[in-house]
Amino acid sequence: MNFNSYQHKALKSAVYPNRGNNIVYPVLGMNGEAGEVAEKVKKILRDKEGKWTEEDREEIKKEIGDVLWYCAATASEFGLDLQGVAEANIIKLHDRLKRNKIHGSGDNR
């Protein structure tokens, strides 16, 4: 499956207020789900000395999937396709690597 196929299939389950004209809902959802990934990792560090189990790994996988769903919805609200987003990101990262600009901060380095 490629990113566009995922986006198309994922959005069949997109039910939220004013879909197609509501950027806030998927952005908030993406942030919330990313927070859930962070919470699970934090608890692995706190309770398991950073050693995760297969069950932990599967739970993280589910949460990352939820982040991906909200990425698809956010991209759709902006009229973007995930394949294009992914390809542009790789181009940006490889350009930074080539120019030795991976480290540092700022969007346009």
N, CA, C and O atoms as a Tinker XYZ file with bonds, in Angstrom:
   436  protein
     1  N      0.850000   -1.173000    0.000000    73     2
     2  CA     0.000000    0.000000    0.000000    64     1     3
     3  C      0.899000    1.241000    0.000000    63     2     4     5
     4  O      1.882000    1.305000    0.739000    81     3
     5  N      0.553000    2.216000   -0.830000    73     3     6
     6  CA     1.290000    3.472000   -0.791000    64     5     7
     7  C      0.510000    4.493000    0.042000    63     6     8     9
     8  O     -0.604000    4.223000    0.493000    81     7
     9  N      1.105000    5.653000    0.233000    73     7    10
    10  CA     0.476000    6.662000    1.089000    64     9    11
    11  C     -0.875000    7.126000    0.554000    63    10    12    13
    12  O     -1.814000    7.316000    1.327000    81    11
    13  N     -0.981000    7.307000   -0.749000    73    11    14
    14  CA    -2.263000    7.781000   -1.290000    64    13    15
    15  C     -3.353000    6.734000   -1.128000    63    14    16    17
    16  O     -4.504000    7.069000   -0.848000    81    15
    17  N     -2.997000    5.481000   -1.303000    73    15    18
    18  CA    -3.960000    4.405000   -1.098000    64    17    19
    19  C     -4.415000    4.375000    0.366000    63    18    20    21
    20  O     -5.604000    4.240000    0.657000    81    19
    21  N     -3.453000    4.503000    1.273000    73    19    22
    22  CA    -3.796000    4.556000    2.697000    64    21    23
    23  C     -4.744000    5.724000    2.968000    63    22    24    25
    24  O     -5.768000    5.562000    3.632000    81    23
    25  N     -4.396000    6.893000    2.452000    73    23    26
    26  CA    -5.213000    8.087000    2.702000    64    25    27
    27  C     -6.632000    7.880000    2.206000    63    26    28    29
    28  O     -7.594000    8.206000    2.902000    81    27
    29  N     -6.762000    7.345000    1.018000    73    27    30
    30  CA    -8.100000    7.105000    0.449000    64    29    31
    31  C     -8.896000    6.123000    1.318000    63    30    32    33
    32  O    -10.067000    6.362000    1.614000    81    31
    33  N     -8.270000    5.040000    1.717000    73    31    34
    34  CA    -8.959000    4.037000    2.539000    64    33    35
    35  C     -9.258000    4.569000    3.941000    63    34    36    37
    36  O    -10.337000    4.330000    4.485000    81    35
    37  N     -8.306000    5.286000    4.517000    73    35    38
    38  CA    -8.483000    5.809000    5.878000    64    37    39
    39  C     -9.639000    6.801000    5.930000    63    38    40    41
    40  O    -10.418000    6.799000    6.883000    81    39
    41  N     -9.752000    7.640000    4.922000    73    39    42
    42  CA   -10.767000    8.694000    4.958000    64    41    43
    43  C    -12.187000    8.173000    4.796000    63    42    44    45
    44  O    -13.147000    8.915000    5.002000    81    43
    45  N    -12.328000    6.919000    4.433000    73    43    46
    46  CA   -13.675000    6.331000    4.411000    64    45    47
    47  C    -14.254000    6.280000    5.815000    63    46    48    49
    48  O    -15.472000    6.219000    5.984000    81    47
    49  N    -13.385000    6.303000    6.828000    73    47    50
    50  CA   -13.855000    6.269000    8.215000    64    49    51
    51  C    -13.826000    7.659000    8.864000    63    50    52    53
    52  O    -14.004000    7.783000   10.076000    81    51
    53  N    -13.602000    8.694000    8.063000    73    51    54
    54  CA   -13.517000   10.057000    8.610000    64    53    55
    55  C    -14.918000   10.625000    8.836000    63    54    56    57
    56  O    -15.613000   11.014000    7.897000    81    55
    57  N    -15.304000   10.658000   10.098000    73    55    58
    58  CA   -16.589000   11.234000   10.482000    64    57    59
    59  C    -16.316000   12.262000   11.562000    63    58    60    61
    60  O    -16.040000   11.918000   12.711000    81    59
    61  N    -16.396000   13.527000   11.182000    73    59    62
    62  CA   -16.223000   14.612000   12.147000    64    61    63
    63  C    -16.939000   15.849000   11.624000    63    62    64    65
    64  O    -17.238000   15.943000   10.433000    81    63
    65  N    -17.212000   16.791000   12.511000    73    63    66
    66  CA   -18.001000   17.967000   12.127000    64    65    67
    67  C    -17.376000   18.756000   10.973000    63    66    68    69
    68  O    -16.178000   19.036000   10.971000    81    67
    69  N    -18.196000   19.099000   10.016000    73    67    70
    70  CA   -17.814000   19.971000    8.906000    64    69    71
    71  C    -16.597000   19.440000    8.150000    63    70    72    73
    72  O    -15.719000   20.200000    7.742000    81    71
    73  N    -16.566000   18.131000    7.974000    73    71    74
    74  CA   -15.452000   17.502000    7.254000    64    73    75
    75  C    -15.304000   18.149000    5.877000    63    74    76    77
    76  O    -16.290000   18.405000    5.186000    81    75
    77  N    -14.070000   18.402000    5.500000    73    75    78
    78  CA   -13.783000   19.059000    4.235000    64    77    79
    79  C    -13.597000   20.560000    4.398000    63    78    80    81
    80  O    -13.121000   21.242000    3.491000    81    79
    81  N    -13.979000   21.062000    5.565000    73    79    82
    82  CA   -13.807000   22.485000    5.863000    64    81    83
    83  C    -13.551000   22.661000    7.360000    63    82    84    85
    84  O    -14.091000   23.568000    7.993000    81    83
    85  N    -12.717000   21.778000    7.914000    73    83    86
    86  CA   -12.470000   21.796000    9.357000    64    85    87
    87  C    -11.047000   21.335000    9.628000    63    86    88    89
    88  O    -10.813000   20.159000    9.907000    81    87
    89  N    -10.114000   22.243000    9.548000    73    87    90
    90  CA    -8.714000   21.894000    9.780000    64    89    91
    91  C     -8.427000   21.645000   11.253000    63    90    92    93
    92  O     -7.512000   20.892000   11.588000    81    91
    93  N     -9.197000   22.270000   12.133000    73    91    94
    94  CA    -8.916000   22.199000   13.568000    64    93    95
    95  C     -9.083000   20.780000   14.107000    63    94    96    97
    96  O     -8.232000   20.305000   14.858000    81    95
    97  N    -10.150000   20.109000   13.740000    73    95    98
    98  CA   -10.427000   18.778000   14.299000    64    97    99
    99  C     -9.283000   17.792000   14.049000    63    98   100   101
   100  O     -8.796000   17.192000   15.007000    81    99
   101  N     -8.831000   17.596000   12.802000    73    99   102
   102  CA    -7.758000   16.614000   12.613000    64   101   103
   103  C     -6.417000   17.055000   13.200000    63   102   104   105
   104  O     -5.625000   16.214000   13.623000    81   103
   105  N     -6.157000   18.353000   13.231000    73   103   106
   106  CA    -4.893000   18.813000   13.827000    64   105   107
   107  C     -4.888000   18.536000   15.328000    63   106   108   109
   108  O     -3.885000   18.074000   15.872000    81   107
   109  N     -5.995000   18.816000   15.991000    73   107   110
   110  CA    -6.074000   18.516000   17.426000    64   109   111
   111  C     -5.986000   17.009000   17.667000    63   110   112   113
   112  O     -5.334000   16.568000   18.614000    81   111
   113  N     -6.632000   16.232000   16.826000    73   111   114
   114  CA    -6.562000   14.781000   16.956000    64   113   115
   115  C     -5.154000   14.248000   16.763000    63   114   116   117
   116  O     -4.717000   13.357000   17.491000    81   115
   117  N     -4.443000   14.794000   15.782000    73   115   118
   118  CA    -3.067000   14.366000   15.528000    64   117   119
   119  C     -2.199000   14.649000   16.749000    63   118   120   121
   120  O     -1.397000   13.810000   17.160000    81   119
   121  N     -2.363000   15.823000   17.318000    73   119   122
   122  CA    -1.596000   16.190000   18.502000    64   121   123
   123  C     -1.939000   15.276000   19.679000    63   122   124   125
   124  O     -1.048000   14.836000   20.406000    81   123
   125  N     -3.210000   14.996000   19.865000    73   123   126
   126  CA    -3.630000   14.114000   20.957000    64   125   127
   127  C     -3.069000   12.711000   20.812000    63   126   128   129
   128  O     -2.603000   12.117000   21.784000    81   127
   129  N     -3.115000   12.184000   19.597000    73   127   130
   130  CA    -2.597000   10.831000   19.379000    64   129   131
   131  C     -1.079000   10.778000   19.532000    63   130   132   133
   132  O     -0.544000    9.796000   20.046000    81   131
   133  N     -0.382000   11.822000   19.093000    73   131   134
   134  CA     1.066000   11.877000   19.296000    64   133   135
   135  C      1.377000   11.904000   20.790000    63   134   136   137
   136  O      2.359000   11.314000   21.240000    81   135
   137  N      0.532000   12.594000   21.554000    73   135   138
   138  CA     0.683000   12.604000   23.005000    64   137   139
   139  C      0.499000   11.218000   23.603000    63   138   140   141
   140  O      1.168000   10.863000   24.573000    81   139
   141  N     -0.409000   10.433000   23.026000    73   139   142
   142  CA    -0.610000    9.071000   23.522000    64   141   143
   143  C      0.615000    8.200000   23.249000    63   142   144   145
   144  O      0.971000    7.359000   24.075000    81   143
   145  N      1.261000    8.394000   22.100000    73   143   146
   146  CA     2.516000    7.680000   21.831000    64   145   147
   147  C      3.539000    8.048000   22.899000    63   146   148   149
   148  O      4.193000    7.179000   23.474000    81   147
   149  N      3.667000    9.343000   23.156000    73   147   150
   150  CA     4.637000    9.815000   24.151000    64   149   151
   151  C      4.324000    9.258000   25.534000    63   150   152   153
   152  O      5.243000    8.866000   26.254000    81   151
   153  N      3.063000    9.212000   25.919000    73   151   154
   154  CA     2.672000    8.680000   27.232000    64   153   155
   155  C      3.067000    7.212000   27.375000    63   154   156   157
   156  O      3.572000    6.796000   28.417000    81   155
   157  N      2.833000    6.435000   26.324000    73   155   158
   158  CA     3.175000    5.013000   26.393000    64   157   159
   159  C      4.687000    4.827000   26.523000    63   158   160   161
   160  O      5.151000    3.985000   27.292000    81   159
   161  N      5.445000    5.613000   25.772000    73   159   162
   162  CA     6.906000    5.531000   25.868000    64   161   163
   163  C      7.367000    5.978000   27.252000    63   162   164   165
   164  O      8.254000    5.361000   27.842000    81   163
   165  N      6.772000    7.041000   27.769000    73   163   166
   166  CA     7.131000    7.524000   29.115000    64   165   167
   167  C      6.921000    6.427000   30.156000    63   166   168   169
   168  O      7.758000    6.233000   31.037000    81   167
   169  N      5.813000    5.718000   30.052000    73   167   170
   170  CA     5.524000    4.667000   31.034000    64   169   171
   171  C      6.472000    3.480000   30.893000    63   170   172   173
   172  O      6.786000    2.816000   31.881000    81   171
   173  N      6.925000    3.215000   29.680000    73   171   174
   174  CA     7.929000    2.172000   29.483000    64   173   175
   175  C      9.232000    2.587000   30.169000    63   174   176   177
   176  O      9.891000    1.773000   30.817000    81   175
   177  N      9.589000    3.853000   30.018000    73   175   178
   178  CA    10.804000    4.351000   30.681000    64   177   179
   179  C     10.655000    4.327000   32.196000    63   178   180   181
   180  O     11.567000    3.909000   32.909000    81   179
   181  N      9.509000    4.774000   32.682000    73   179   182
   182  CA     9.290000    4.877000   34.125000    64   181   183
   183  C      9.118000    3.509000   34.778000    63   182   184   185
   184  O      9.733000    3.228000   35.806000    81   183
   185  N      8.292000    2.672000   34.190000    73   183   186
   186  CA     7.903000    1.429000   34.849000    64   185   187
   187  C      8.710000    0.207000   34.435000    63   186   188   189
   188  O      8.718000   -0.796000   35.148000    81   187
   189  N      9.382000    0.277000   33.306000    73   187   190
   190  CA    10.048000   -0.914000   32.781000    64   189   191
   191  C     11.516000   -0.668000   32.436000    63   190   192   193
   192  O     12.131000   -1.440000   31.701000    81   191
   193  N     12.065000    0.416000   32.976000    73   191   194
   194  CA    13.468000    0.761000   32.754000    64   193   195
   195  C     13.812000    0.839000   31.269000    63   194   196   197
   196  O     14.930000    0.516000   30.867000    81   195
   197  N     12.847000    1.267000   30.457000    73   195   198
   198  CA    13.079000    1.438000   29.028000    64   197   199
   199  C     13.051000    0.168000   28.217000    63   198   200   201
   200  O     13.381000    0.187000   27.031000    81   199
   201  N     12.663000   -0.941000   28.829000    73   199   202
   202  CA    12.618000   -2.222000   28.118000    64   201   203
   203  C     11.173000   -2.543000   27.769000    63   202   204   205
   204  O     10.351000   -2.766000   28.658000    81   203
   205  N     10.865000   -2.569000   26.495000    73   203   206
   206  CA     9.490000   -2.803000   26.087000    64   205   207
   207  C      9.251000   -4.264000   25.728000    63   206   208   209
   208  O     10.158000   -5.005000   25.350000    81   207
   209  N      8.000000   -4.633000   25.864000    73   207   210
   210  CA     7.563000   -5.984000   25.526000    64   209   211
   211  C      6.931000   -5.961000   24.132000    63   210   212   213
   212  O      6.734000   -4.899000   23.542000    81   211
   213  N      6.626000   -7.124000   23.632000    73   211   214
   214  CA     5.922000   -7.216000   22.352000    64   213   215
   215  C      4.551000   -6.557000   22.467000    63   214   216   217
   216  O      4.079000   -5.931000   21.518000    81   215
   217  N      3.915000   -6.695000   23.620000    73   215   218
   218  CA     2.617000   -6.040000   23.843000    64   217   219
   219  C      2.763000   -4.519000   23.791000    63   218   220   221
   220  O      1.934000   -3.839000   23.188000    81   219
   221  N      3.798000   -3.990000   24.412000    73   219   222
   222  CA     4.064000   -2.548000   24.347000    64   221   223
   223  C      4.257000   -2.108000   22.896000    63   222   224   225
   224  O      3.711000   -1.096000   22.456000    81   223
   225  N      5.036000   -2.884000   22.178000    73   223   226
   226  CA     5.321000   -2.578000   20.775000    64   225   227
   227  C      4.039000   -2.530000   19.955000    63   226   228   229
   228  O      3.877000   -1.644000   19.115000    81   227
   229  N      3.143000   -3.453000   20.181000    73   227   230
   230  CA     1.872000   -3.479000   19.452000    64   229   231
   231  C      0.984000   -2.292000   19.829000    63   230   232   233
   232  O      0.287000   -1.741000   18.977000    81   231
   233  N      1.012000   -1.904000   21.095000    73   231   234
   234  CA     0.235000   -0.734000   21.528000    64   233   235
   235  C      0.769000    0.548000   20.892000    63   234   236   237
   236  O     -0.004000    1.405000   20.465000    81   235
   237  N      2.089000    0.674000   20.833000    73   235   238
   238  CA     2.709000    1.831000   20.178000    64   237   239
   239  C      2.341000    1.838000   18.694000    63   238   240   241
   240  O      2.046000    2.889000   18.125000    81   239
   241  N      2.361000    0.681000   18.088000    73   239   242
   242  CA     1.992000    0.553000   16.670000    64   241   243
   243  C      0.583000    1.081000   16.427000    63   242   244   245
   244  O      0.346000    1.795000   15.453000    81   243
   245  N     -0.344000    0.737000   17.300000    73   243   246
   246  CA    -1.726000    1.229000   17.172000    64   245   247
   247  C     -1.782000    2.750000   17.269000    63   246   248   249
   248  O     -2.471000    3.407000   16.488000    81   247
   249  N     -1.055000    3.298000   18.228000    73   247   250
   250  CA    -1.082000    4.755000   18.417000    64   249   251
   251  C     -0.437000    5.477000   17.239000    63   250   252   253
   252  O     -0.931000    6.519000   16.808000    81   251
   253  N      0.662000    4.935000   16.714000    73   251   254
   254  CA     1.280000    5.534000   15.532000    64   253   255
   255  C      0.302000    5.476000   14.356000    63   254   256   257
   256  O      0.230000    6.406000   13.553000    81   255
   257  N     -0.435000    4.393000   14.263000    73   255   258
   258  CA    -1.468000    4.296000   13.223000    64   257   259
   259  C     -2.512000    5.385000   13.368000    63   258   260   261
   260  O     -2.970000    5.946000   12.373000    81   259
   261  N     -2.891000    5.688000   14.603000    73   259   262
   262  CA    -3.856000    6.773000   14.828000    64   261   263
   263  C     -3.268000    8.123000   14.428000    63   262   264   265
   264  O     -3.972000    8.966000   13.873000    81   263
   265  N     -1.977000    8.334000   14.709000    73   263   266
   266  CA    -1.317000    9.565000   14.271000    64   265   267
   267  C     -1.364000    9.653000   12.743000    63   266   268   269
   268  O     -1.658000   10.708000   12.181000    81   267
   269  N     -1.073000    8.540000   12.086000    73   267   270
   270  CA    -1.083000    8.502000   10.623000    64   269   271
   271  C     -2.475000    8.820000   10.074000    63   270   272   273
   272  O     -2.600000    9.531000    9.078000    81   271
   273  N     -3.523000    8.295000   10.721000    73   271   274
   274  CA    -4.892000    8.581000   10.280000    64   273   275
   275  C     -5.152000   10.089000   10.319000    63   274   276   277
   276  O     -5.686000   10.664000    9.371000    81   275
   277  N     -4.766000   10.714000   11.427000    73   275   278
   278  CA    -4.986000   12.160000   11.543000    64   277   279
   279  C     -4.096000   12.943000   10.585000    63   278   280   281
   280  O     -4.490000   14.016000   10.128000    81   279
   281  N     -2.906000   12.433000   10.269000    73   279   282
   282  CA    -2.080000   13.074000    9.239000    64   281   283
   283  C     -2.807000   13.039000    7.893000    63   282   284   285
   284  O     -2.816000   14.026000    7.156000    81   283
   285  N     -3.408000   11.903000    7.586000    73   283   286
   286  CA    -4.162000   11.778000    6.335000    64   285   287
   287  C     -5.331000   12.756000    6.300000    63   286   288   289
   288  O     -5.570000   13.409000    5.284000    81   287
   289  N     -6.054000   12.857000    7.402000    73   287   290
   290  CA    -7.194000   13.773000    7.457000    64   289   291
   291  C     -6.738000   15.226000    7.356000    63   290   292   293
   292  O     -7.371000   16.033000    6.675000    81   291
   293  N     -5.641000   15.558000    8.034000    73   291   294
   294  CA    -5.114000   16.924000    7.974000    64   293   295
   295  C     -4.675000   17.261000    6.555000    63   294   296   297
   296  O     -5.002000   18.329000    6.035000    81   295
   297  N     -3.949000   16.366000    5.941000    73   295   298
   298  CA    -3.512000   16.594000    4.560000    64   297   299
   299  C     -4.717000   16.798000    3.651000    63   298   300   301
   300  O     -4.716000   17.688000    2.801000    81   299
   301  N     -5.733000   15.982000    3.829000    73   299   302
   302  CA    -6.936000   16.103000    2.996000    64   301   303
   303  C     -7.625000   17.439000    3.181000    63   302   304   305
   304  O     -8.096000   18.037000    2.213000    81   303
   305  N     -7.689000   17.910000    4.405000    73   303   306
   306  CA    -8.310000   19.213000    4.653000    64   305   307
   307  C     -7.576000   20.326000    3.900000    63   306   308   309
   308  O     -8.187000   21.320000    3.506000    81   307
   309  N     -6.267000   20.157000    3.701000    73   307   310
   310  CA    -5.478000   21.142000    2.966000    64   309   311
   311  C     -5.408000   20.845000    1.468000    63   310   312   313
   312  O     -4.758000   21.575000    0.718000    81   311
   313  N     -6.070000   19.784000    1.037000    73   311   314
   314  CA    -6.032000   19.430000   -0.376000    64   313   315
   315  C     -4.699000   18.821000   -0.795000    63   314   316   317
   316  O     -4.289000   18.939000   -1.949000    81   315
   317  N     -4.030000   18.171000    0.149000    73   315   318
   318  CA    -2.742000   17.534000   -0.115000    64   317   319
   319  C     -2.895000   16.030000   -0.107000    63   318   320   321
   320  O     -3.787000   15.490000    0.547000    81   319
   321  N     -2.018000   15.348000   -0.841000    73   319   322
   322  CA    -2.008000   13.889000   -0.741000    64   321   323
   323  C     -0.764000   13.469000    0.028000    63   322   324   325
   324  O      0.294000   14.088000   -0.080000    81   323
   325  N     -0.916000   12.398000    0.810000    73   323   326
   326  CA     0.185000   11.936000    1.667000    64   325   327
   327  C      1.419000   11.530000    0.873000    63   326   328   329
   328  O      2.542000   11.724000    1.339000    81   327
   329  N      1.229000   10.975000   -0.307000    73   327   330
   330  CA     2.376000   10.589000   -1.131000    64   329   331
   331  C      3.219000   11.820000   -1.442000    63   330   332   333
   332  O      4.444000   11.781000   -1.321000    81   331
   333  N      2.579000   12.899000   -1.837000    73   331   334
   334  CA     3.290000   14.142000   -2.127000    64   333   335
   335  C      3.962000   14.714000   -0.898000    63   334   336   337
   336  O      5.079000   15.225000   -0.977000    81   335
   337  N      3.284000   14.630000    0.246000    73   335   338
   338  CA     3.871000   15.101000    1.506000    64   337   339
   339  C      5.128000   14.288000    1.825000    63   338   340   341
   340  O      6.168000   14.856000    2.158000    81   339
   341  N      5.033000   12.971000    1.725000    73   339   342
   342  CA     6.168000   12.095000    2.033000    64   341   343
   343  C      7.329000   12.348000    1.077000    63   342   344   345
   344  O      8.479000   12.438000    1.507000    81   343
   345  N      7.036000   12.463000   -0.211000    73   343   346
   346  CA     8.093000   12.696000   -1.195000    64   345   347
   347  C      8.778000   14.042000   -0.959000    63   346   348   349
   348  O     10.004000   14.127000   -1.026000    81   347
   349  N      8.008000   15.086000   -0.686000    73   347   350
   350  CA     8.588000   16.412000   -0.421000    64   349   351
   351  C      9.457000   16.381000    0.829000    63   350   352   353
   352  O     10.494000   17.044000    0.886000    81   351
   353  N      9.036000   15.613000    1.831000    73   351   354
   354  CA     9.810000   15.512000    3.060000    64   353   355
   355  C     11.160000   14.848000    2.809000    63   354   356   357
   356  O     12.180000   15.305000    3.325000    81   355
   357  N     11.177000   13.779000    2.024000    73   355   358
   358  CA    12.429000   13.084000    1.710000    64   357   359
   359  C     13.359000   14.003000    0.924000    63   358   360   361
   360  O     14.560000   14.042000    1.187000    81   359
   361  N     12.813000   14.737000   -0.032000    73   359   362
   362  CA    13.628000   15.682000   -0.807000    64   361   363
   363  C     14.244000   16.722000    0.128000    63   362   364   365
   364  O     15.434000   17.021000    0.028000    81   363
   365  N     13.433000   17.273000    1.039000    73   363   366
   366  CA    13.922000   18.275000    1.983000    64   365   367
   367  C     15.035000   17.699000    2.858000    63   366   368   369
   368  O     16.079000   18.327000    3.033000    81   367
   369  N     14.811000   16.500000    3.409000    73   367   370
   370  CA    15.800000   15.893000    4.301000    64   369   371
   371  C     17.102000   15.558000    3.580000    63   370   372   373
   372  O     18.186000   15.765000    4.124000    81   371
   373  N     16.998000   15.043000    2.362000    73   371   374
   374  CA    18.207000   14.701000    1.611000    64   373   375
   375  C     18.969000   15.962000    1.212000    63   374   376   377
   376  O     20.200000   15.955000    1.166000    81   375
   377  N     18.248000   17.042000    0.925000    73   375   378
   378  CA    18.909000   18.311000    0.631000    64   377   379
   379  C     19.667000   18.814000    1.856000    63   378   380   381
   380  O     20.805000   19.270000    1.742000    81   379
   381  N     19.039000   18.732000    3.022000    73   379   382
   382  CA    19.717000   19.146000    4.261000    64   381   383
   383  C     20.943000   18.285000    4.523000    63   382   384   385
   384  O     21.990000   18.790000    4.927000    81   383
   385  N     20.810000   16.985000    4.293000    73   383   386
   386  CA    21.935000   16.074000    4.496000    64   385   387
   387  C     23.089000   16.430000    3.565000    63   386   388   389
   388  O     24.243000   16.484000    3.988000    81   387
   389  N     22.772000   16.670000    2.306000    73   387   390
   390  CA    23.782000   17.023000    1.315000    64   389   391
   391  C     24.502000   18.317000    1.695000    63   390   392   393
   392  O     25.705000   18.451000    1.468000    81   391
   393  N     23.776000   19.257000    2.264000    73   391   394
   394  CA    24.350000   20.552000    2.658000    64   393   395
   395  C     24.852000   20.559000    4.105000    63   394   396   397
   396  O     25.255000   21.601000    4.621000    81   395
   397  N     24.826000   19.386000    4.756000    73   395   398
   398  CA    25.246000   19.253000    6.152000    64   397   399
   399  C     24.436000   20.170000    7.078000    63   398   400   401
   400  O     24.993000   20.835000    7.951000    81   399
   401  N     23.132000   20.193000    6.876000    73   399   402
   402  CA    22.236000   21.030000    7.658000    64   401   403
   403  C     21.189000   20.204000    8.417000    63   402   404   405
   404  O     20.142000   20.729000    8.794000    81   403
   405  N     21.467000   18.928000    8.639000    73   403   406
   406  CA    20.537000   18.079000    9.381000    64   405   407
   407  C     20.401000   18.569000   10.809000    63   406   408   409
   408  O     19.295000   18.637000   11.345000    81   407
   409  N     21.528000   18.912000   11.428000    73   407   410
   410  CA    21.504000   19.420000   12.806000    64   409   411
   411  C     21.110000   20.886000   12.791000    63   410   412   413
   412  O     21.307000   21.588000   11.800000    81   411
   413  N     20.561000   21.328000   13.883000    73   411   414
   414  CA    20.190000   22.724000   13.988000    64   413   415
   415  C     18.681000   22.856000   14.101000    63   414   416   417
   416  O     17.965000   21.871000   14.277000    81   415
   417  N     18.217000   24.087000   13.997000    73   415   418
   418  CA    16.779000   24.317000   14.110000    64   417   419
   419  C     16.346000   25.261000   13.017000    63   418   420   421
   420  O     17.171000   25.892000   12.356000    81   419
   421  N     15.058000   25.351000   12.838000    73   419   422
   422  CA    14.496000   26.219000   11.813000    64   421   423
   423  C     13.971000   25.394000   10.659000    63   422   424   425
   424  O     14.587000   24.408000   10.253000    81   423
   425  N     12.844000   25.799000   10.141000    73   423   426
   426  CA    12.213000   25.052000    9.056000    64   425   427
   427  C     12.980000   25.172000    7.746000    63   426   428   429
   428  O     13.070000   24.200000    6.996000    81   427
   429  N     13.526000   26.330000    7.464000    73   427   430
   430  CA    14.151000   26.582000    6.164000    64   429   431
   431  C     15.664000   26.686000    6.269000    63   430   432   433
   432  O     16.254000   27.715000    5.939000    81   431
   433  N     16.277000   25.614000    6.729000    73   431   434
   434  CA    17.739000   25.627000    6.841000    64   433   435
   435  C     18.384000   24.841000    5.725000    63   434   436
   436  O     19.610000   24.746000    5.664000    81   435
